[in-house]
């Protein structure tokens, strides 16, 4: 890529720059011109290119990294969640009820109350709530709020009434309707059963989608995230709403408002629409691209719907099960094979070891039948893997797209759910890297915080968020800070086929950088979670500046 050095727009000098460039891993300064990095070197060398129009920022020894990528977000939901009821930090059912009641009083009658992210593991008893908890404080508002994993939902009576759900409603393949001893719905809907309520929730308009995307972008920039892989909508609305989501992104880009680099993944069953248009993987420009397909093979560990080879330790009659997509294996196999044959990228959700094994089986068949090419196949989450399957990922060049914050969140209770032996293979960062697999990190925001520094802290310390296991939960699976940074910078760039233009700080690449308040390579890893982002730069433009950065 040619670069223009005739006019330098911005120089960062006096820093500690981690470049992710093996031939020049550290530097003091960087020069930026016309959206691109043009020089990387010593402060003295780079300052010699300064002219009268150049802005110079003295970093005073601060650590600089390539802009963070987040390889797995649901960006619309993330933006919408910023203005929704906040339930994640509620410490009891009563506090959850009180927060919903207060939020309901602030909203117009008839408006749906959604999202929320309630966490029963933070309560005295982790038993699931029921609609009776909130019915009397939400009589004027239908409610459908999600557990932190977004695979389990709570509906109030009004929402179920609007959806026509009662004791006579049939179960849904790939889902669970919570029922009491008399067969009446409790308000709990798991995985595919969520569609029973989702079908009556008004779909967001394109302007509403755009507003939420802008809110999400601002929030992401505050954490140093310069690129996201948007896995789009989840549930029954995914196919219906994906076109409007793409329209919202296009409108923002046309208006010059979309600055975060976005790779949008569309539902796997829509492969033919993209193929019929002739779209190949990662079609677009350096800001917005499409061409990836997102599929589901199972549910989640928290909802006990992740699909395992052996039963759950706390529920010997349950191994979890396939997603609604995988409940018809021939159809899902066909979608995968034909989507890949059309040149589209596959990214498939798999949590349990059986689900991961089946996805790898599908991928192996695809490689054999469709022939060799640079696919960059992805397993989203890759959370629980058999040792023999860990070895398959590098052999087939399959990317493990993982979310380290889930490790320190679920690590509070995972052993009780799947037992100590299986837990030793959970979030196997070290084993995957040692096997030669490509590891990329993300957050799963809105389900978890988008903060990459929290993710790096999680991967390096593996300390559960409740303070247990101060030496780390399954500490043999810890990785180094440098390995975690690589998985949050170059890793997402590679996974989205953007590694030639982003992911590292080297001449010719686009100028996406982040400046931190502390040097995370030097401090105690426990302190990484307290580090702040002081500057976020995209295309050479400062898009976020911390209030106390002093820069």
C-alpha positions in Angstrom: 0.0 0.0 0.0 1.5 3.3 -1.0 1.6 6.1 1.5 1.8 9.9 1.2 4.5 11.5 3.4 4.3 15.0 1.9 2.1 16.3 4.7 2.0 14.8 8.2 -1.4 15.4 9.9 -0.6 13.9 13.4 2.4 12.7 15.3 2.3 10.8 18.5 5.7 11.0 20.2 7.3 10.0 23.5 5.3 6.9 23.9 5.7 3.2 24.4 4.2 1.8 21.2 3.4 -1.9 20.9 3.1 -2.3 17.1 2.1 -6.0 16.7 4.8 -5.9 13.9 7.3 -8.7 14.6 10.1 -6.9 12.7 9.6 -3.8 14.9 7.7 -4.7 18.0 8.4 -1.5 20.0 8.7 2.2 19.0 8.5 5.6 20.5 6.6 7.6 17.9 4.2 7.3 14.9 3.4 9.7 12.1 -0.1 9.7 10.4 -1.0 11.2 7.1 -4.3 11.0 5.2 -5.8 8.2 7.4 -2.7 6.1 7.2 0.4 5.3 9.3 3.4 6.5 7.3 6.3 6.3 9.8 7.0 4.4 13.0 10.3 4.9 14.9 12.1 7.0 17.4 10.7 10.3 18.6 13.7 12.1 17.1 13.2 10.5 13.7 9.5 11.0 13.5 9.5 14.6 14.7 11.8 15.4 11.8 8.8 15.0 9.5 6.7 17.6 11.3 5.6 20.7 9.4 3.6 23.8 10.3 0.3 22.0 9.9 1.2 18.9 12.0 -0.5 18.3 15.3 1.9 16.8 17.8 0.8 14.9 20.9 3.5 14.2 23.6 2.4 10.9 25.1 4.8 11.3 28.1 5.6 7.6 28.2 2.1 6.2 27.8 1.4 2.8 26.3 0.0 2.7 22.7 -1.6 -0.3 21.1 -3.3 -0.9 17.7 -7.0 -0.2 18.0 -8.9 -3.0 19.7 -11.1 -5.2 17.6 -14.1 -6.9 19.1 -14.8 -10.1 17.2 -18.3 -10.8 18.5 -20.9 -8.1 19.4 -24.6 -7.6 18.9 -24.2 -3.9 18.2 -27.8 -2.8 18.0 -28.7 -4.5 21.2 -25.6 -3.0 22.8 -26.7 0.5 21.9 -30.3 -0.2 22.9 -29.2 -1.6 26.3 -27.6 1.6 27.3 -31.1 3.2 27.6 -32.9 0.1 28.9 -33.6 -1.1 32.4 -30.3 -2.1 34.1 -30.6 -5.5 35.9 -27.1 -7.0 35.7 -26.0 -5.6 39.1 -29.3 -6.4 40.9 -28.3 -8.5 43.9 -31.7 -10.1 44.6 -35.1 -10.8 43.0 -36.5 -8.0 45.1 -34.0 -5.5 43.6 -34.7 -6.8 40.1 -38.4 -6.2 40.7 -37.8 -2.7 42.1 -35.6 -1.7 39.2 -38.2 -2.9 36.7 -41.0 -1.1 38.6 -39.0 2.2 38.7 -38.2 1.9 35.0 -41.8 1.2 34.1 -43.0 4.3 35.9 -40.6 6.4 33.6 -41.9 4.9 30.3 -45.2 5.6 28.4 -48.0 3.1 29.0 -47.9 0.2 26.6 -44.2 0.4 25.8 -42.3 -2.9 25.9 -39.6 -3.3 28.5 -36.8 -5.3 27.0 -33.2 -6.4 27.5 -32.1 -5.9 31.1 -29.5 -8.7 31.6 -30.6 -10.1 35.0 -28.1 -12.4 36.7 -29.6 -15.1 39.1 -26.1 -16.3 40.0 -25.7 -13.0 41.9 -28.8 -13.8 44.1 -29.0 -15.8 47.3 -30.7 -18.5 45.3 -30.1 -19.0 41.6 -33.6 -20.3 41.0 -35.2 -18.6 38.0 -37.8 -15.8 38.6 -41.4 -16.1 37.4 -43.9 -13.6 36.0 -45.5 -13.3 39.5 -42.4 -11.4 40.6 -43.1 -8.4 38.4 -46.8 -8.7 37.2 -48.2 -6.2 39.8 -45.6 -3.5 39.0 -45.9 -3.9 35.2 -49.6 -4.1 34.5 -49.3 -1.3 31.8 -46.1 -2.6 30.2 -45.4 -5.9 28.5 -42.0 -7.2 29.7 -39.5 -9.5 28.0 -36.1 -9.2 29.7 -33.1 -11.4 29.2 -30.8 -13.3 31.5 -27.2 -12.3 31.1 -26.6 -15.0 28.5 -29.6 -13.9 26.4 -30.7 -17.5 26.0 -33.2 -17.3 28.9 -36.0 -14.7 29.0 -38.6 -13.6 31.6 -42.0 -12.4 30.3 -44.7 -10.9 32.4 -48.4 -11.9 32.2 -49.2 -9.0 29.8 -46.5 -10.1 27.3 -47.8 -13.7 27.4 -51.4 -12.5 26.9 -50.4 -10.4 23.9 -48.6 -13.3 22.4 -51.5 -15.7 23.1 -49.3 -18.0 25.2 -51.0 -20.1 27.9 -51.0 -23.7 29.3 -52.2 -25.0 25.9 -49.3 -23.5 24.0 -47.2 -26.3 22.5 -43.4 -26.6 23.1 -41.0 -25.4 20.4 -38.3 -27.5 18.9 -34.9 -26.3 20.2 -36.6 -24.4 23.1 -38.1 -24.7 26.5 -41.2 -23.1 28.0 -41.0 -22.9 31.8 -44.1 -24.4 33.4 -45.3 -24.8 36.9 -46.6 -28.0 38.4 -50.0 -27.5 36.9 -48.6 -26.8 33.4 -49.1 -23.1 33.3 -46.2 -21.0 31.8 -44.0 -19.4 34.5 -42.8 -16.6 32.2 -39.5 -18.3 31.5 -38.7 -18.9 27.8 -35.4 -20.6 26.7 -33.8 -20.5 23.3 -36.2 -21.2 20.4 -39.3 -20.8 22.6 -38.4 -17.0 22.8 -40.0 -16.7 19.4 -43.4 -17.1 20.9 -43.1 -13.7 22.5 -40.7 -12.1 20.0 -43.3 -12.4 17.3 -45.5 -9.7 18.9 -42.8 -7.2 19.9 -42.7 -4.3 17.5 -39.6 -4.4 15.3 -37.3 -1.4 15.6 -37.5 1.1 12.6 -34.4 2.0 10.6 -34.1 5.4 12.3 -34.3 3.7 15.7 -31.7 1.1 14.6 -29.4 4.0 13.4 -29.8 5.9 16.7 -28.8 2.8 18.7 -25.8 2.1 16.5 -24.5 5.6 17.0 -24.9 5.2 20.8 -23.1 1.9 20.6 -20.3 3.4 18.5 -19.7 6.2 21.0 -19.7 3.6 23.9 -17.3 1.3 22.0 -14.9 4.2 21.3 -14.7 5.0 25.0 -13.2 1.6 25.5 -10.7 1.8 22.6 -12.7 -0.5 20.3 -12.1 0.6 16.7 -13.6 -2.4 14.9 -16.5 -4.7 15.6 -17.8 -8.0 14.1 -21.6 -7.5 14.4 -23.3 -10.8 14.8 -26.6 -9.0 14.3 -30.0 -9.9 15.7 -30.6 -13.1 17.7 -33.7 -15.3 17.9 -36.7 -15.3 15.6 -36.3 -11.7 14.6 -32.8 -12.2 13.1 -33.8 -13.0 9.5 -36.7 -10.5 9.5 -34.6 -7.6 10.8 -31.2 -8.1 9.2 -32.1 -6.1 6.1 -33.1 -3.1 8.1 -30.0 -3.3 10.2 -27.9 -3.3 7.0 -29.9 -0.3 5.8 -29.2 1.6 9.0 -25.5 1.0 8.7 -25.5 2.2 5.1 -27.4 5.3 5.9 -25.0 6.2 8.7 -22.0 5.5 6.4 -23.5 7.7 3.6 -24.0 10.5 6.1 -20.4 10.2 7.3 -21.5 9.2 10.8 -20.2 5.6 10.7 -16.6 5.6 11.8 -16.2 2.2 13.6 -15.0 -0.5 11.3 -17.9 -3.0 11.0 -18.1 -6.5 9.6 -21.8 -7.5 9.6 -22.7 -11.2 9.8 -26.1 -12.2 8.6 -28.1 -15.3 9.6 -26.9 -18.6 8.0 -30.3 -19.4 6.3 -30.0 -16.2 4.3 -26.9 -17.4 2.4 -28.8 -17.7 -0.9 -29.9 -14.0 -0.9 -26.2 -13.0 -0.7 -25.1 -15.6 -3.1 -27.8 -14.7 -5.7 -26.4 -11.1 -5.6 -22.9 -12.4 -6.2 -21.7 -11.2 -2.8 -18.4 -12.9 -1.7 -17.0 -13.0 1.8 -16.2 -9.6 3.3 -17.6 -7.5 0.5 -17.5 -3.7 1.1 -14.9 -1.1 2.0 -12.6 -0.4 4.9 -15.4 0.9 7.1 -18.3 -1.5 6.3 -18.4 -5.0 4.9 -20.8 -7.9 4.6 -20.4 -11.5 3.5 -20.2 -13.5 6.7 -22.9 -16.0 7.9 -23.7 -16.6 11.5 -25.3 -19.9 12.6 -26.2 -21.6 15.8 -25.6 -25.2 16.9 -26.7 -25.1 20.5 -27.7 -22.8 23.4 -25.7 -21.7 26.5 -24.1 -23.1 29.6 -26.1 -20.7 31.9 -29.4 -21.9 30.5 -28.3 -25.6 30.5 -28.9 -25.7 26.8 -25.3 -26.0 25.7 -25.0 -29.4 24.0 -22.7 -31.8 25.8 -21.5 -35.4 25.2 -22.3 -36.2 28.8 -25.1 -35.0 31.1 -24.9 -31.9 33.2 -23.5 -32.7 36.7 -26.4 -30.9 38.4 -29.1 -32.4 36.0 -28.2 -36.0 35.1 -31.2 -36.3 32.7 -30.0 -33.4 30.5 -27.2 -33.1 28.0 -28.5 -29.9 26.6 -29.4 -30.1 22.9 -29.1 -28.8 19.4 -30.3 -25.3 18.4 -33.5 -25.0 16.3 -31.2 -24.7 13.3 -29.4 -28.0 14.1 -32.6 -29.8 15.0 -32.7 -30.4 11.2 -29.1 -31.5 10.6 -29.5 -32.1 6.8 -30.8 -28.6 6.3 -28.1 -27.0 8.4 -25.4 -29.1 6.6 -26.8 -27.9 3.3 -26.8 -24.3 4.3 -23.2 -24.6 5.5 -22.0 -26.4 2.4 -23.8 -24.1 -0.1 -23.0 -20.9 1.8 -19.3 -21.9 1.7 -19.5 -22.9 -1.9 -20.8 -19.4 -2.7 -17.6 -17.9 -1.2 -19.2 -16.6 2.1 -17.5 -16.9 5.5 -19.0 -19.2 8.1 -19.1 -18.3 11.8 -21.0 -20.8 13.9 -22.0 -20.6 17.6 -21.0 -23.6 19.6 -20.7 -23.9 23.4 -20.9 -27.5 24.5 -18.4 -30.1 23.5 -20.8 -32.1 21.4 -21.9 -29.0 19.5 -18.3 -28.0 18.9 -17.6 -31.5 17.7 -20.5 -31.5 15.2 -19.5 -28.1 13.9 -16.0 -29.3 13.3 -17.4 -32.4 11.6 -19.4 -30.1 9.3 -16.3 -27.9 8.6 -14.2 -31.0 7.8 -16.8 -32.2 5.3 -16.9 -28.7 3.7 -13.2 -28.6 3.2 -13.1 -32.0 1.6 -16.1 -31.4 -0.7 -15.7 -27.8 -1.7 -11.9 -27.8 -2.0 -9.1 -25.6 -0.6 -9.4 -21.8 -0.2 -8.7 -19.2 2.4 -12.0 -19.6 4.3 -11.1 -18.4 7.8 -13.9 -20.6 9.2 -14.9 -19.5 12.7 -16.4 -21.2 15.8 -18.0 -18.5 17.9 -17.4 -19.2 21.6 -15.6 -22.6 21.3 -16.2 -22.7 25.0 -16.0 -26.4 25.9 -13.8 -28.6 23.7 -12.6 -32.2 23.8 -8.8 -32.5 23.7 -9.0 -34.3 20.4 -11.1 -31.4 19.0 -8.7 -28.8 20.2 -6.1 -30.4 17.8 -8.5 -30.2 14.9 -8.8 -26.4 14.9 -5.3 -25.6 13.7 -5.3 -28.6 11.4 -8.3 -27.2 9.6 -7.4 -23.5 10.1 -10.5 -22.9 12.1 -10.6 -19.7 14.2 -11.5 -19.9 17.9 -13.5 -16.7 18.4 -13.8 -16.5 22.1 -15.0 -14.1 24.8 -12.7 -14.2 27.9 -15.1 -12.2 30.1 -17.5 -15.1 30.0 -14.8 -17.2 31.7 -14.6 -15.0 34.8 -18.4 -14.5 34.8 -19.4 -18.2 34.4 -16.4 -19.4 36.4 -18.3 -18.5 39.6 -20.7 -21.5 39.1 -19.5 -23.6 36.1 -18.0 -26.4 38.1 -21.4 -27.0 39.8 -23.0 -27.2 36.4 -20.5 -29.5 34.5 -18.1 -30.8 37.2 -14.4 -30.2 37.8 -13.1 -32.5 35.0 -14.9 -30.8 32.2 -14.2 -27.4 33.7 -10.5 -28.0 33.1 -11.2 -27.9 29.4 -13.4 -24.8 29.6 -12.2 -21.6 27.9 -9.0 -23.4 27.0 -7.0 -20.4 25.9 -3.6 -21.9 26.7 -4.4 -25.3 25.2 -5.6 -23.7 22.0 -2.6 -21.5 21.6 -0.2 -24.4 22.4 -1.9 -26.5 19.8 -1.3 -23.8 17.2 -4.9 -22.6 16.9 -5.8 -19.0 15.9 -7.4 -17.3 18.9 -9.4 -14.1 18.5 -11.2 -12.3 21.3 -14.4 -10.3 21.6 -17.0 -9.5 24.2 -20.5 -10.8 23.1 -21.8 -7.3 24.1 -24.6 -6.6 25.0 -24.4 -9.9 26.9 -21.1 -8.9 28.5 -19.2 -5.6 28.8 -17.5 -4.5 25.6 -14.4 -3.4 27.5 -11.3 -5.1 25.9 -9.2 -4.3 29.0 -11.7 -6.3 31.1 -11.3 -9.1 28.6 -7.5 -9.0 28.7 -7.7 -9.0 32.5 -10.0 -12.1 32.3 -7.7 -14.0 30.0 -4.6 -13.3 31.9 -5.9 -13.7 35.5 -9.0 -15.9 35.2 -10.2 -14.4 38.5 -14.0 -14.9 38.7 -15.9 -11.6 39.2 -17.1 -12.7 42.7 -13.6 -12.6 44.0 -13.2 -16.4 44.3 -10.1 -18.2 43.1 -7.7 -15.3 43.5 -5.0 -17.4 41.8 -7.3 -17.9 38.8 -10.1 -20.4 37.9 -8.4 -23.3 36.1 -5.1 -21.2 36.2 -3.3 -23.6 33.8 -5.3 -22.0 31.0 -4.0 -18.5 31.6 -2.2 -16.7 28.8 0.2 -13.8 28.7 -0.7 -10.1 28.3 1.0 -10.0 24.9 -1.0 -13.1 23.7 -4.2 -11.5 24.9 -3.4 -8.2 23.2 -2.7 -10.0 20.0 -6.1 -11.7 20.2 -7.8 -8.3 20.6 -5.9 -6.5 17.9 -4.4 -8.5 15.0 -6.7 -11.4 15.7 -10.0 -9.7 14.9 -8.4 -8.0 11.9 -7.3 -11.5 10.6 -10.7 -13.0 11.3 -12.4 -10.4 9.2 -9.9 -10.5 6.3 -8.7 -7.0 7.3 -5.2 -8.0 8.5 -3.5 -6.3 5.5 -5.0 -2.9 6.4 -5.5 -3.0 10.2 -4.5 -4.9 13.3 -1.0 -3.5 13.7 0.9 -0.2 13.7 3.1 -0.2 10.7 3.5 2.0 7.6 0.8 1.6 5.0 -1.9 0.5 7.5 -4.9 2.6 8.5 -4.3 4.7 11.6 -6.3 3.0 14.3 -4.7 3.3 17.7 -5.5 3.4 21.4 -3.6 5.2 24.1 -3.8 3.7 27.6 -3.4 5.4 31.0 -1.0 2.6 32.2 1.4 0.2 30.6 -0.4 -3.1 30.9 2.7 -5.0 30.0 4.5 -3.8 33.1 1.9 -3.5 35.8 0.5 -6.3 38.0 -2.1 -8.0 35.7 -4.7 -7.6 38.5 -4.4 -3.8 37.8 -5.3 -4.1 34.1 -9.0 -3.8 34.9 -8.4 -0.4 36.4 -6.5 0.9 33.3 -8.4 3.6 31.3 -8.4 4.4 27.6 -7.2 8.0 27.2 -7.3 8.3 23.4 -9.0 6.3 20.7 -8.0 7.1 17.1 -9.7 5.9 13.9 -8.4 6.8 10.5 -6.0 9.3 12.2 -9.0 11.1 13.8 -9.3 11.3 17.6 -12.8 9.8 18.2 -12.5 9.6 22.0 -10.5 11.5 24.6 -10.7 10.6 28.3 -11.7 13.4 30.6 -8.5 13.2 32.6 -6.1 12.2 29.9 -4.2 15.5 29.9 -3.2 14.9 26.2 
